[in-house]
Amino acid sequence: MKILTANRLTDGEAVWLASDRSWAETIDAAEIARDKAGEETLERAGEAAAQNNEVVDVNLIDVDMVDGRIVPVRLRERIRAAGPTFRADLGKQAHSTISNVA
């Protein structure tokens, strides 16, 4: 399974492509590609958004479903989804139920 992530061009915020083609600020809203055709659809949407100067650094990332939640496979992506590792009162983790990035 994969999802599409990027950084919003206006403020650098980590975002994920949702099924309505908006860029969500939380990973839980991301559309999941479960096959190659789904991955290609996400990639095309990401390329179009990058060309429209909405986002930069567009990437498909591997994810797992854990207890009904989207969890990135790589630690780097878990940190991007949660926010800074040095203060739990800042970033996305301050506004969600994410309690551990590792």
N, C-alpha and C positions, 0 to 999 in steps of 0.2 A: 504494500500500500504506500501511496505517495500523496503529498500535498504540495502546493506551490507557495513559496514564501518570497518576500522581497522587502525592500525598505522604501517607505513612502518618500517621495522626492521632496515634499515641502518641509518635512521635519525630521526625516531619518528614522522614524518609528518602524519597528519590525511589524509587518503585516502579512496576512494570509488570504489567499483568494477564496472567497465564499461562493456558494452555488449560484447566487444572483449576480456574480461577476463584480461585486464590490470588494474592497480590500478591508478585511476585518482586523481589528486590533487584538483579538484574542484567537488563539489557535483552535479553540473548541468550535468556532464557526467555519473552519476550513472545509472545503469540498475535498473528499477523498477519492483519488483515482485508484481503482481496484484492478485495472488491467492496462495494457499498452495503449489502447484506444483512449482511455480516460486520461492517461498521462499526456498523450499528444494534444488532447483538447485543452488541458490545463496549460501546456507549454505555449500553444497558440494564443491563448488569452493573455498570458504573461508577456509574450513578445509584443502584442498589440498595446498593452498598458505601458510597457517601456517606451515604445515608439511615440506614445501620446504624452510622454514625460510625467506619468503618474507615479511610477516606481523605478527603482534601480536594483541591481544585484538580484535578479530573478532566478530562483533555483527550485527544482523539484527536490524534495527531501523524503527520506524513508521514515515511515511512522508505524507504530503498532497501536492497537486498541487495548487499553488496560482498564478494566472495570468501567467500560463504556466511554472512556476518555481517550482523546488523541494524545499519544506520547511519542515525541521524536526519538529516533534510534540514537542519534549522535548527541553527545553532551553539549556541544556548541549550540545546537538547535534547541535543546531543553533550556539552556540559559537565555537564549533569545526570546523564547516563549514566556519565561518567568520574569526576567528583568535582572538587574545587577545582583551579583552574588554577595556583595559586602553589606547590604542593608535590606532587610526584609520589609521595611516600611516604605520603600521606593519601588518604582517600576510596576510591572504587571502583577507581580505576586502580592502587592499591597491591596489589590482590588479583586482578587480571585481566591479560589480554594486551593491554589497550588501551594504546597508546603515544602516541597523538596525537589530540587532540580536534578539530583543525582539518581 
